[in-house]
Amino acid sequence: MIDVTRIAIAPMLPYWLLEVLYGFALLVFAFAVWRRARGLVWRGLSFLALGALLLNPSLVDEQREPIDDIAVVVVDRSPSQRIHTRTETTDEALAHVRQRLEAIDDLDVRFVDTGGGSSGLQEETRLYSALESAIADLPRQRLAGAILITDGQIHDLPDNPSQIGDIGPVHGLLTGAPDERDRRLSIVEAPAFGLVGETVDVTMRVDDLPEGVAGAQANVSVVVDGEAYGAYRLDPGLPFTLPLLIEHSGPTVMEFEVDGLDGELSTANNRAALVVNGVRDRLRVLLVSGEPHPGERTWRNTLKSDPGVDLVHFTILRPPEKQDGTPLEELSLISFPTRELFEVRLDEFDLIIFDRYERRGVLPSLYLQNIADYIARGGALLEASGPPFAGVLSLYRTPLGEVFPASPTGEVIEAFYRPTVTEIGLRHPVTADLQADDGAPDWGRWLRQIDVDVMGGTTIMAGVDDRPLLILDRIGEGRVAQLASDHLWLWSRGFEGGGPQSELVRRLAHWLMREPSLEEEDLRAVATGGRIDIERRSLEALPESVTVTDPLGDSQTLALQETSPGLATASIAVDQSGVYRVTDGDRSTLVVVGTLDPPEARDMRATAELLEPLVDASEGSVRFVADGLPEIRRTSAGRNAAGSDWIGLRSNGDYRVVGVSETSLLPPIAALLLLAGILVFTWRREGD
């Protein structure tokens, strides 16, 4: 507690009136001096006594309680502070500052961490915003200053640092070193989408920091969807455009990595990744119907309803052996362009469908062999079997028999049955959601099935007595699907409630076209805001966990939770942008979180340059922790706030008044008696 005594004035009249009276008295006294009147001294004393009485002075004794000043310490926990030894340096500096400030009795300290939370992505360091928020509710007269523990890479500093107002000196303690070097790989320009089968141009650049660092060319390796794509030599500082082929629809993950620079700060920004979504211009499908039948229109309508499908459909109505004498020029039908379709333009089709086709001399064995070779090169075939498949004219008895996963037994089963999804079909993405896991299917029945013996592939649907109905297989680089029935059309007609024929055909076509989302063995990771959602699909036993590695190389193991047959999921919150790697030991995938080139990765070197305008405006200081941790003192306003080995926090001397006693210096009665005495003495003096 501090006692302070002062003189206070409480005028009996308004100040303007007092000014008038004092002015009038001064004029009267001046006139008396001019006339050399008697008793000038006593007249002046009378005026002074009356003036003092009107001012009503008093002696005030205040009991003041000092108020502690407030200092703010902002600690940078952004991703760039986690590289090298900066985390340890930050903790060391914070412990030193905390110890020194706790030893100061008249100082309260507010500590603020920024950039270290898990809610949202930390793509930049917003240290200035954190400082503003920390002092927003504090009275400015109590602020002693601020200490910023950071690497100096701050991305929200204002153009005019003085706009923050007078908060006392701001000091920066830098956690890095003044001579750091770093190499950065960045994606300058890249498309979000690309057409399947065509290339996209990706422009990248390697920067060696600081500028002017001499070095040889940088070696950049490129990995696409987990497989090596190529290696390239780049000149640092110059953009380089690389054409990359989009081989499939859906996301294509491209990873780029540059070799390290000798003595560089961190390799965290030596990697970059890009996700380009492959889009098919048009899915070209060739549908060959062996003869007209009720299901023919179902295939046609289902495929034509998809705007991404370009359908070419032929129905063989006039086999070569049919002779009725009609001149060719009078026929309304066109001849089947077998050579053009199955020799010249075969590779232009993405999918070939045979619907109840039988050998009738239209397609020679040479063309069927071309189709078998087309599948081995990466083509796709869907065969919907009808009664002809079980006979002597079956497609199985052609070169295509080498690619079919099932062979006919010769039996055609005519019976009511309800197609079911097999146990492994419940795990396969083509049929996983078609029926409930714990109940029988609720769709209509079929009436015919071709009995087959499965030789390979995966049976995902069954029919009569659990006999194979839908089999999928891979042949070389291509894929084959075999449907042992021609009654899919019953679902489209709504027989006994119909069924999911459109969805089944769509999934079949996209699986045949290697749609990534329909792969049986797949590990996928999708970034949404500050979270990564992971899915692992398998026809076999699912792994128990996955390992997630962040852009700085730190790993974390996540347990997988099986949410449905063949599908397990996990999720993790992330707080920094960059390339994350997810692996279960057998499969790996990459996911890009945030922007391609976040501010946190553009330059990770410690620097005082960005902080200097703020420090200069507040008359503070900035120094590297590596040069030694400074002592902390209290300084008076207007004095230097930093020295060679110390930094200062302003002492404001603020206080609150807890008690007041007031004593009048001129009690009214005593003042009137004094004034009366002076007037009487003056009157008698002038009367002599």
C-alpha positions as MATLAB code, in Angstrom:
seq = 'MIDVTRIAIAPMLPYWLLEVLYGFALLVFAFAVWRRARGLVWRGLSFLALGALLLNPSLVDEQREPIDDIAVVVVDRSPSQRIHTRTETTDEALAHVRQRLEAIDDLDVRFVDTGGGSSGLQEETRLYSALESAIADLPRQRLAGAILITDGQIHDLPDNPSQIGDIGPVHGLLTGAPDERDRRLSIVEAPAFGLVGETVDVTMRVDDLPEGVAGAQANVSVVVDGEAYGAYRLDPGLPFTLPLLIEHSGPTVMEFEVDGLDGELSTANNRAALVVNGVRDRLRVLLVSGEPHPGERTWRNTLKSDPGVDLVHFTILRPPEKQDGTPLEELSLISFPTRELFEVRLDEFDLIIFDRYERRGVLPSLYLQNIADYIARGGALLEASGPPFAGVLSLYRTPLGEVFPASPTGEVIEAFYRPTVTEIGLRHPVTADLQADDGAPDWGRWLRQIDVDVMGGTTIMAGVDDRPLLILDRIGEGRVAQLASDHLWLWSRGFEGGGPQSELVRRLAHWLMREPSLEEEDLRAVATGGRIDIERRSLEALPESVTVTDPLGDSQTLALQETSPGLATASIAVDQSGVYRVTDGDRSTLVVVGTLDPPEARDMRATAELLEPLVDASEGSVRFVADGLPEIRRTSAGRNAAGSDWIGLRSNGDYRVVGVSETSLLPPIAALLLLAGILVFTWRREGD';
ca = [
       0.000    0.000    0.000;
       1.264    3.509   -0.870;
       0.150    6.777    0.786;
       0.159    9.823   -1.478;
      -0.762   13.362   -0.344;
      -1.819   16.041   -2.795;
      -3.724   19.334   -2.925;
      -7.125   19.231   -4.580;
      -9.298   22.189   -5.668;
     -13.112   22.162   -5.611;
     -14.302   25.636   -6.827;
     -17.462   27.096   -5.276;
     -18.371   28.745   -8.582;
     -18.080   27.698  -12.219;
     -14.676   28.285  -13.745;
     -16.003   30.760  -16.281;
     -17.506   32.890  -13.545;
     -14.313   32.701  -11.507;
     -12.374   33.886  -14.554;
     -14.681   36.897  -14.865;
     -14.350   37.786  -11.163;
     -10.564   37.321  -11.199;
     -10.306   39.518  -14.280;
     -12.423   42.225  -12.749;
     -10.340   42.160   -9.544;
      -7.154   42.433  -11.585;
      -8.486   45.492  -13.426;
      -9.480   47.156  -10.157;
      -6.064   46.456   -8.659;
      -4.329   47.786  -11.771;
      -6.436   50.959  -11.654;
      -5.476   51.426   -7.997;
      -1.815   51.036   -8.858;
      -2.200   53.614  -11.627;
      -3.816   56.086   -9.233;
      -1.237   55.246   -6.560;
      -3.987   54.593   -4.056;
      -3.186   53.962   -0.443;
      -3.247   50.359    0.959;
      -2.397   48.607   -2.306;
      -0.781   45.692   -0.475;
      -3.783   45.100    1.752;
      -6.138   45.435   -1.172;
      -4.116   42.784   -3.031;
      -4.171   40.506    0.003;
      -7.938   40.907    0.208;
      -8.343   39.897   -3.430;
      -6.028   36.888   -2.936;
      -7.827   35.713    0.183;
     -11.210   35.977   -1.558;
      -9.880   34.150   -4.611;
      -8.424   31.334   -2.487;
     -11.707   31.020   -0.612;
     -13.637   30.601   -3.880;
     -11.188   27.882   -5.058;
     -11.903   25.864   -1.897;
      -8.521   24.031   -1.698;
      -8.187   20.851    0.352;
      -5.467   18.388    1.319;
      -6.187   14.895   -0.060;
      -4.494   11.781    1.330;
      -4.842    8.767   -1.049;
      -4.130    5.138   -0.260;
      -3.033    3.562   -3.547;
      -2.703   -0.179   -4.368;
      -0.298   -0.894   -7.258;
      -1.694   -2.922  -10.196;
       0.528   -5.500  -11.807;
       1.477   -4.989  -15.427;
       0.727   -7.686  -17.991;
       3.160   -9.282  -20.429;
       2.150  -11.639  -23.253;
       4.299  -14.572  -24.384;
       3.251  -16.096  -27.724;
       4.751  -19.481  -28.582;
       4.853  -20.615  -32.201;
       3.880  -24.311  -32.517;
       3.337  -24.342  -36.285;
       4.621  -27.226  -38.473;
       7.809  -25.366  -39.400;
       8.659  -25.301  -35.686;
       8.769  -29.106  -35.583;
      11.730  -29.577  -37.876;
      15.314  -30.177  -36.855;
      15.774  -29.238  -33.153;
      13.350  -26.317  -33.088;
      10.861  -28.049  -30.773;
      13.548  -28.551  -28.130;
      14.848  -25.011  -28.641;
      11.333  -23.614  -28.284;
      10.762  -25.527  -25.045;
      14.131  -24.373  -23.702;
      13.400  -20.719  -24.503;
       9.910  -20.964  -23.033;
      11.218  -22.472  -19.790;
      13.825  -19.688  -19.516;
      11.271  -16.933  -20.144;
       8.784  -18.471  -17.716;
      11.386  -18.712  -14.967;
      12.550  -15.123  -15.399;
       9.068  -13.659  -15.559;
       7.845  -15.575  -12.501;
      10.627  -13.885  -10.522;
       9.144  -10.437  -11.243;
       6.600   -9.619   -8.526;
       4.654   -6.827  -10.197;
       4.026   -8.656  -13.488;
       1.270  -10.970  -14.657;
       2.040  -13.135  -17.690;
      -0.329  -14.522  -20.315;
       1.045  -17.492  -22.301;
      -0.447  -18.276  -25.710;
       0.351  -21.252  -27.965;
      -0.525  -20.952  -31.633;
      -0.463  -23.499  -34.422;
      -0.248  -26.575  -32.233;
      -3.858  -27.673  -32.087;
      -5.541  -30.506  -34.006;
      -8.619  -28.630  -35.172;
      -8.151  -27.483  -38.725;
      -5.127  -27.338  -40.954;
      -2.061  -25.288  -40.050;
      -1.094  -24.043  -43.503;
       0.418  -20.797  -42.216;
       1.676  -19.231  -39.000;
      -0.770  -16.646  -37.650;
       1.254  -15.345  -34.742;
       0.128  -11.731  -35.061;
      -3.540  -12.733  -34.848;
      -2.777  -14.719  -31.711;
      -1.103  -11.662  -30.168;
      -4.045   -9.426  -31.042;
      -6.501  -11.899  -29.528;
      -4.438  -12.179  -26.347;
      -4.463   -8.407  -25.679;
      -7.974   -7.667  -26.954;
      -9.536   -7.681  -23.454;
      -6.594   -6.081  -21.645;
      -6.341   -2.377  -20.703;
      -3.542   -0.824  -22.709;
      -2.178    1.106  -19.710;
      -1.254   -2.205  -18.080;
       0.573   -3.783  -21.030;
       4.280   -4.228  -20.409;
       5.130   -5.732  -23.803;
       5.256   -9.081  -25.592;
       7.759  -11.873  -26.246;
       7.380  -13.989  -29.392;
       9.123  -17.381  -29.478;
       9.144  -18.323  -33.159;
      11.255  -19.123  -36.203;
      10.268  -15.778  -37.721;
       8.156  -17.290  -40.526;
       4.958  -15.371  -39.761;
       2.347  -15.011  -42.466;
      -0.207  -12.576  -41.049;
       1.907   -9.535  -40.200;
       0.197   -6.264  -41.226;
       1.680   -3.784  -43.644;
       1.536   -1.153  -40.891;
       2.677   -2.756  -37.600;
       1.853    0.389  -35.621;
      -1.859   -0.350  -36.024;
      -1.674   -2.685  -33.047;
      -1.208    0.374  -30.826;
       1.049    0.983  -27.844;
       1.458   -2.368  -26.101;
       5.021   -1.934  -24.968;
       8.166   -3.379  -26.555;
       7.780   -6.533  -28.661;
      10.744   -8.924  -28.559;
      11.361  -11.904  -30.857;
      13.326  -14.990  -29.836;
      14.176  -16.978  -32.974;
      14.554  -20.741  -32.634;
      16.573  -21.455  -35.791;
      19.998  -20.403  -37.009;
      20.885  -17.400  -39.194;
      22.730  -19.422  -41.856;
      20.224  -22.168  -42.676;
      19.876  -23.677  -46.169;
      16.922  -25.463  -47.653;
      15.718  -27.045  -50.901;
      12.041  -26.913  -51.859;
      10.033  -28.747  -54.509;
       6.742  -27.092  -55.458;
       3.965  -27.716  -57.970;
       3.605  -24.513  -59.968;
       0.676  -25.508  -62.153;
      -1.372  -28.681  -62.556;
      -4.887  -29.603  -63.705;
      -7.525  -31.101  -61.444;
      -8.928  -33.366  -64.178;
      -7.574  -35.222  -67.180;
      -8.964  -37.444  -69.925;
      -8.188  -41.133  -69.608;
      -5.634  -42.192  -72.204;
      -4.251  -38.675  -72.617;
      -1.481  -36.738  -70.908;
      -1.703  -33.795  -68.576;
       1.025  -31.179  -68.142;
       2.372  -30.734  -64.626;
       4.745  -27.809  -64.030;
       7.098  -28.048  -61.063;
      10.076  -26.122  -59.763;
      13.002  -26.738  -57.448;
      14.283  -23.797  -55.381;
      17.544  -23.741  -53.431;
      17.327  -21.229  -50.572;
      18.867  -18.774  -50.043;
      18.999  -17.659  -53.627;
      22.385  -17.905  -55.206;
      23.410  -21.139  -53.484;
      25.669  -22.854  -55.972;
      24.748  -26.442  -56.753;
      24.399  -29.039  -59.448;
      21.139  -29.989  -61.091;
      18.459  -31.479  -58.869;
      17.260  -35.055  -59.426;
      13.490  -35.472  -59.253;
      11.809  -38.891  -59.139;
       8.166  -39.343  -60.108;
       5.862  -42.085  -58.793;
       2.336  -42.554  -60.180;
      -0.159  -44.680  -58.238;
       2.673  -46.281  -56.274;
       4.730  -47.267  -59.325;
       7.907  -45.578  -60.564;
       7.194  -43.345  -63.561;
      10.579  -41.791  -64.269;
      13.491  -39.638  -63.055;
      14.376  -36.148  -64.311;
      17.122  -33.557  -63.828;
      15.961  -30.008  -63.128;
      17.764  -26.687  -62.961;
      16.984  -25.027  -59.596;
      14.915  -21.868  -59.940;
      13.507  -22.745  -63.381;
      10.053  -24.265  -64.024;
       9.908  -27.700  -65.610;
       6.823  -29.096  -67.382;
       6.300  -32.852  -67.393;
       3.576  -34.662  -69.409;
       1.969  -37.462  -67.380;
      -0.361  -40.125  -68.785;
      -3.777  -40.674  -67.164;
      -4.347  -44.409  -67.435;
      -7.648  -44.892  -65.605;
     -10.688  -43.048  -64.381;
     -10.905  -41.803  -60.819;
      -8.072  -40.295  -58.792;
      -4.499  -40.718  -60.007;
      -1.986  -39.946  -57.250;
       1.305  -38.493  -58.463;
       4.243  -38.135  -56.084;
       7.340  -36.044  -56.763;
      10.545  -36.093  -54.713;
      13.813  -34.215  -55.149;
      17.135  -35.318  -53.707;
      18.386  -33.418  -50.693;
      20.759  -30.456  -50.657;
      23.963  -30.844  -48.667;
      23.449  -29.368  -45.221;
      19.819  -28.431  -45.852;
      17.481  -27.668  -42.995;
      14.746  -30.227  -43.671;
      13.567  -32.612  -46.368;
       9.917  -32.108  -45.410;
       9.366  -29.831  -48.415;
      11.410  -32.003  -50.786;
       8.250  -33.924  -51.628;
       5.073  -32.873  -53.338;
       2.011  -34.781  -54.457;
      -0.851  -34.204  -56.805;
      -4.193  -35.890  -57.339;
      -5.636  -35.726  -60.857;
      -9.106  -37.165  -61.429;
      -9.246  -39.220  -64.609;
     -12.392  -38.742  -66.653;
     -13.339  -40.889  -69.612;
     -14.410  -38.891  -72.600;
     -16.821  -41.647  -73.685;
     -16.885  -45.310  -72.746;
     -17.053  -47.098  -76.098;
     -19.018  -50.339  -75.800;
     -19.619  -52.915  -78.534;
     -22.760  -55.001  -77.891;
     -23.243  -58.036  -80.119;
     -26.584  -59.839  -79.743;
     -26.746  -63.287  -81.229;
     -30.491  -63.167  -81.886;
     -33.485  -61.057  -80.921;
     -34.854  -61.883  -77.452;
     -36.633  -60.040  -74.615;
     -33.402  -59.245  -72.786;
     -31.763  -57.553  -75.746;
     -33.566  -54.276  -75.109;
     -32.603  -54.413  -71.424;
     -28.895  -54.375  -72.283;
     -29.405  -51.654  -74.828;
     -31.562  -49.390  -72.610;
     -29.296  -49.809  -69.585;
     -26.172  -48.874  -71.527;
     -27.831  -46.047  -73.477;
     -29.115  -44.477  -70.235;
     -25.535  -43.801  -69.170;
     -24.472  -40.473  -70.765;
     -20.839  -41.555  -70.534;
     -21.359  -44.602  -72.775;
     -21.036  -44.579  -76.546;
     -22.843  -47.778  -77.582;
     -22.415  -49.664  -80.859;
     -25.033  -52.446  -81.053;
     -25.396  -55.184  -83.644;
     -27.985  -57.952  -83.710;
     -27.352  -60.807  -86.112;
     -30.676  -61.289  -87.892;
     -29.432  -62.849  -91.129;
     -26.772  -65.538  -90.744;
     -24.693  -66.494  -93.794;
     -26.483  -69.818  -94.202;
     -29.850  -68.108  -94.662;
     -30.743  -68.063  -98.380;
     -34.139  -66.688  -99.464;
     -33.288  -65.338 -102.905;
     -33.728  -61.688 -102.002;
     -31.376  -59.508 -104.061;
     -28.783  -57.748 -101.861;
     -29.764  -54.299 -103.202;
     -33.274  -54.865 -101.861;
     -32.250  -55.840  -98.339;
     -32.948  -53.215  -95.668;
     -30.369  -54.706  -93.313;
     -26.703  -53.739  -93.380;
     -24.030  -56.343  -93.501;
     -22.127  -57.009  -90.275;
     -18.813  -55.014  -90.584;
     -16.785  -57.821  -89.027;
     -13.391  -56.862  -90.391;
     -13.727  -53.193  -89.423;
     -14.925  -54.001  -85.899;
     -12.781  -56.993  -84.971;
      -9.583  -56.245  -86.833;
      -9.265  -52.607  -87.829;
     -10.967  -50.817  -84.924;
     -11.039  -53.452  -82.222;
      -8.705  -51.581  -79.835;
     -10.924  -48.486  -79.972;
     -13.553  -50.242  -77.828;
     -13.312  -50.219  -74.041;
     -15.735  -53.105  -73.540;
     -17.188  -55.896  -75.694;
     -20.434  -57.622  -74.689;
     -21.686  -60.866  -76.201;
     -25.388  -61.369  -75.477;
     -26.661  -64.917  -76.250;
     -24.191  -65.185  -79.082;
     -23.529  -68.488  -80.841;
     -21.178  -69.477  -83.634;
     -23.089  -69.080  -86.856;
     -20.261  -68.381  -89.265;
     -20.459  -64.616  -88.911;
     -17.243  -64.258  -86.898;
     -14.394  -66.437  -88.101;
     -12.013  -67.958  -85.559;
      -9.399  -65.399  -86.582;
     -11.548  -62.535  -85.291;
     -12.401  -64.378  -82.090;
      -8.686  -64.906  -81.550;
      -8.241  -61.159  -82.065;
     -10.718  -60.606  -79.229;
      -8.819  -63.016  -76.982;
      -5.588  -61.141  -77.718;
      -7.384  -57.817  -77.154;
      -8.384  -58.977  -73.663;
      -4.849  -60.068  -72.821;
      -3.609  -56.595  -73.837;
      -5.965  -54.917  -71.381;
      -9.415  -55.152  -72.994;
     -12.665  -56.141  -71.296;
     -15.289  -58.776  -72.153;
     -18.737  -59.452  -70.712;
     -20.533  -62.628  -71.820;
     -24.220  -63.105  -70.988;
     -24.888  -66.800  -71.615;
     -28.041  -68.165  -73.145;
     -28.955  -71.728  -74.210;
     -26.496  -71.536  -77.158;
     -23.583  -71.411  -74.705;
     -24.417  -74.958  -73.572;
     -24.544  -76.373  -77.112;
     -22.080  -77.355  -79.775;
     -22.071  -73.813  -81.189;
     -20.951  -72.325  -77.881;
     -18.445  -69.482  -77.790;
     -16.532  -71.640  -75.351;
     -15.586  -73.890  -78.278;
     -13.733  -71.016  -79.966;
     -10.447  -69.257  -79.153;
     -12.446  -67.274  -76.562;
     -12.686  -70.444  -74.497;
      -9.182  -69.640  -73.269;
     -10.374  -66.497  -71.500;
     -13.676  -67.707  -69.995;
     -13.468  -68.492  -66.270;
     -16.185  -71.185  -66.536;
     -16.976  -73.949  -69.008;
     -20.471  -75.203  -69.878;
     -21.597  -78.624  -68.703;
     -24.190  -78.804  -71.467;
     -27.135  -78.541  -69.065;
     -29.726  -75.767  -69.311;
     -31.712  -75.433  -66.082;
     -35.307  -74.257  -66.504;
     -36.529  -73.489  -62.989;
     -37.582  -70.686  -60.681;
     -34.757  -69.410  -58.538;
     -33.720  -66.217  -56.825;
     -30.167  -64.987  -57.561;
     -28.128  -64.570  -54.398;
     -24.857  -62.887  -53.538;
     -22.230  -65.364  -52.428;
     -20.242  -65.021  -49.237;
     -17.283  -63.654  -51.141;
     -19.681  -61.550  -53.222;
     -20.726  -59.752  -50.036;
     -17.108  -58.565  -49.823;
     -16.713  -57.758  -53.535;
     -17.416  -54.091  -54.432;
     -19.485  -55.096  -57.494;
     -22.139  -56.856  -55.377;
     -21.324  -55.724  -51.812;
     -24.396  -53.551  -51.308;
     -26.925  -55.308  -53.537;
     -28.486  -57.330  -50.720;
     -28.530  -57.069  -46.945;
     -25.763  -58.873  -45.101;
     -28.165  -60.621  -42.714;
     -31.108  -61.453  -44.954;
     -32.261  -63.019  -48.204;
     -32.505  -60.796  -51.284;
     -35.848  -59.118  -51.845;
     -35.707  -59.023  -55.642;
     -37.588  -61.095  -58.224;
     -36.774  -64.585  -59.418;
     -35.238  -65.728  -62.698;
     -36.336  -68.744  -64.727;
     -33.250  -70.034  -66.521;
     -29.600  -70.736  -65.776;
     -26.775  -72.260  -67.790;
     -24.886  -74.805  -65.727;
     -21.113  -74.188  -65.754;
     -17.994  -75.502  -64.065;
     -15.821  -72.741  -62.618;
     -12.167  -73.032  -63.587;
     -10.914  -69.752  -62.170;
     -11.899  -66.259  -61.144;
     -14.286  -65.246  -58.368;
     -17.945  -66.304  -58.159;
     -19.860  -63.386  -56.686;
     -23.459  -64.490  -57.424;
     -25.123  -67.906  -57.348;
     -28.360  -69.325  -58.710;
     -30.061  -72.722  -58.620;
     -28.722  -74.828  -55.732;
     -25.878  -72.303  -55.244;
     -24.512  -72.997  -58.707;
     -22.234  -70.297  -60.160;
     -24.175  -67.456  -61.790;
     -21.771  -64.484  -62.113;
     -18.016  -65.018  -62.312;
     -15.297  -62.368  -62.597;
     -11.730  -63.028  -63.682;
      -8.539  -61.334  -64.802;
      -6.814  -62.507  -67.976;
      -3.398  -60.986  -68.617;
      -3.909  -57.223  -68.480;
      -7.634  -57.499  -69.192;
     -10.790  -58.594  -67.405;
     -13.678  -60.930  -68.113;
     -17.163  -61.227  -66.597;
     -19.405  -64.228  -67.292;
     -23.140  -64.208  -66.485;
     -24.580  -67.740  -66.759;
     -28.127  -66.636  -67.542;
     -30.056  -64.586  -70.074;
     -32.863  -63.574  -67.682;
     -31.485  -60.319  -66.307;
     -34.242  -58.657  -68.306;
     -36.885  -59.980  -65.846;
     -35.695  -57.458  -63.271;
     -36.040  -54.566  -65.715;
     -39.607  -55.647  -66.496;
     -40.521  -55.582  -62.808;
     -41.191  -59.326  -62.560;
     -42.005  -60.106  -58.902;
     -40.844  -56.611  -57.973;
     -37.831  -56.462  -60.284;
     -34.294  -55.950  -59.085;
     -31.115  -53.835  -59.239;
     -30.238  -54.662  -62.850;
     -29.117  -51.096  -63.691;
     -26.758  -50.870  -60.736;
     -25.396  -54.366  -61.354;
     -24.682  -53.665  -65.042;
     -23.131  -50.289  -64.207;
     -20.802  -51.800  -61.601;
     -19.881  -54.671  -63.892;
     -18.958  -52.293  -66.703;
     -16.894  -50.051  -64.425;
     -15.124  -52.996  -62.770;
     -14.259  -54.314  -66.227;
     -12.867  -50.849  -67.017;
     -10.672  -50.979  -63.862;
     -12.528  -48.295  -61.908;
     -10.339  -47.781  -58.777;
     -13.329  -47.559  -56.427;
     -14.404  -51.086  -57.468;
     -11.071  -52.816  -56.902;
     -11.306  -55.916  -54.706;
      -7.977  -55.278  -52.974;
      -7.716  -51.590  -52.327;
      -6.437  -49.072  -49.819;
      -7.896  -45.611  -50.192;
      -7.417  -42.386  -48.250;
      -9.464  -39.235  -48.753;
      -8.719  -35.861  -47.150;
     -11.649  -33.741  -45.993;
     -10.646  -30.497  -44.299;
      -8.560  -31.429  -41.279;
      -9.337  -35.163  -41.413;
      -8.189  -38.197  -43.403;
     -10.718  -40.999  -43.916;
      -9.157  -44.374  -44.707;
     -10.824  -47.410  -46.316;
      -9.295  -50.855  -46.739;
     -11.174  -53.382  -48.875;
     -10.220  -57.023  -49.309;
     -11.715  -60.380  -50.257;
      -9.446  -62.003  -47.683;
      -8.872  -61.258  -44.004;
      -8.522  -57.532  -43.403;
      -5.409  -56.093  -41.745;
      -5.837  -54.889  -38.193;
      -4.179  -51.499  -38.567;
      -2.610  -48.953  -40.891;
       0.336  -46.623  -40.411;
       0.001  -42.945  -41.311;
       3.167  -40.928  -41.920;
       2.856  -37.140  -41.936;
       4.837  -34.685  -44.116;
       7.532  -34.322  -41.439;
       8.137  -38.079  -41.266;
       6.333  -38.774  -37.961;
       4.258  -41.983  -38.003;
       1.125  -43.033  -36.173;
      -0.627  -46.420  -36.121;
      -4.426  -46.528  -36.443;
      -6.667  -49.497  -35.716;
      -9.020  -50.494  -38.551;
     -12.668  -51.121  -37.747;
     -14.566  -53.529  -40.021;
     -17.803  -51.737  -40.917;
     -19.147  -54.253  -43.439;
     -17.941  -57.529  -44.980;
     -14.677  -56.870  -46.743;
     -14.485  -53.207  -45.729;
     -12.632  -51.653  -42.797;
     -12.283  -47.956  -42.053;
     -10.290  -45.574  -39.889;
     -10.082  -41.823  -39.489;
      -7.466  -39.412  -38.193;
      -7.429  -35.661  -37.550;
      -4.471  -33.799  -39.070;
      -3.225  -30.259  -38.498;
      -0.760  -29.624  -41.312;
      -0.820  -29.587  -45.071;
       1.314  -31.819  -47.225;
       1.689  -35.393  -48.438;
       0.611  -38.180  -46.069;
       1.509  -41.820  -46.696;
      -0.829  -44.593  -45.551;
       0.240  -48.249  -45.534;
      -0.945  -51.538  -44.078;
       2.272  -53.410  -44.831;
       1.109  -54.803  -48.173;
      -0.501  -51.798  -49.809;
       0.308  -48.107  -49.692;
      -1.386  -44.958  -50.849;
      -0.784  -41.234  -50.711;
      -3.170  -38.462  -49.839;
      -2.652  -34.736  -50.282;
      -3.988  -32.602  -47.439;
      -4.584  -28.904  -47.962;
      -3.146  -26.808  -50.748;
      -0.316  -27.874  -53.021;
       2.086  -25.150  -51.871;
       1.117  -23.963  -48.352;
       2.941  -20.957  -46.882;
       4.402  -23.172  -44.143;
       6.397  -25.126  -46.743;
       7.526  -22.261  -48.969;
      10.404  -21.232  -46.747;
      11.300  -22.991  -43.501;
      14.441  -21.023  -42.719;
      14.504  -18.961  -39.551;
      14.523  -15.236  -40.317;
      14.393  -11.924  -38.492;
      13.429   -9.973  -41.583;
       9.657  -10.408  -41.270;
       9.566   -9.443  -37.591;
      11.749   -6.341  -37.861;
       8.989   -3.839  -38.808;
       6.897   -4.872  -35.797;
       9.909   -4.855  -33.478;
      11.098   -1.457  -34.705;
       7.640    0.092  -34.342;
       7.454   -1.043  -30.703;
      11.114   -0.273  -29.913;
      11.723   -3.936  -29.100;
      14.383   -6.371  -30.306;
      14.839   -9.656  -32.160;
      17.617  -12.184  -31.632;
      18.448  -15.846  -32.198;
      18.209  -18.204  -29.236;
      21.410  -19.837  -30.479;
      23.253  -16.613  -29.556;
      22.197  -16.982  -25.919;
      19.012  -16.487  -23.937;
      18.668  -12.905  -22.633;
      17.898  -11.679  -19.147;
      14.567   -9.904  -18.635;
      14.317   -6.526  -16.867;
      11.709   -3.885  -16.124;
      12.307   -0.533  -17.803;
      10.680    2.873  -17.548;
       8.639    4.335  -20.378;
      10.833    6.114  -22.894;
      13.993    4.247  -21.876;
      15.834    1.628  -23.967;
      14.017   -1.720  -23.903;
      16.882   -3.983  -24.954;
      20.601   -4.419  -24.546;
      23.281   -6.767  -25.760;
      22.270   -9.524  -23.324;
      18.904   -8.406  -21.969;
      15.404   -7.422  -22.995;
      13.075   -5.115  -21.130;
       9.376   -4.993  -20.326;
       7.861   -1.578  -19.642;
       6.906   -0.574  -16.097;
       3.675    1.421  -16.299;
       3.130    2.193  -12.582;
      -0.635    1.763  -12.812;
      -2.622    1.660   -9.546;
      -6.081    1.648   -8.004;
      -7.217    3.974   -5.158;
      -8.536    1.999   -2.161;
      -8.926    4.839    0.372;
      -9.168    8.675    0.455;
      -9.156   11.244    3.306;
      -9.676   14.951    2.605;
      -8.945   17.990    4.824;
      -9.994   21.508    3.800;
      -7.143   24.022    3.832;
      -9.515   27.015    4.140;
     -12.544   26.144    6.268;
     -15.325   28.593    5.321;
     -15.664   30.189    8.799;
     -11.934   30.657    9.240;
     -11.624   32.037    5.724;
     -14.438   34.537    6.262;
     -12.927   35.721    9.566;
      -9.548   36.117    7.862;
     -11.089   38.020    4.973;
     -13.077   40.251    7.325;
      -9.952   40.983    9.386;
      -8.001   41.958    6.284;
     -10.791   44.243    5.082;
     -11.098   45.942    8.469;
      -7.359   46.408    8.707;
      -7.304   47.803    5.160;
     -10.155   50.249    5.942;
      -8.429   51.516    9.063;
      -5.142   51.788    7.237;
      -6.710   53.928    4.550;
      -8.488   56.011    7.159;
      -5.285   57.128    8.842;
];
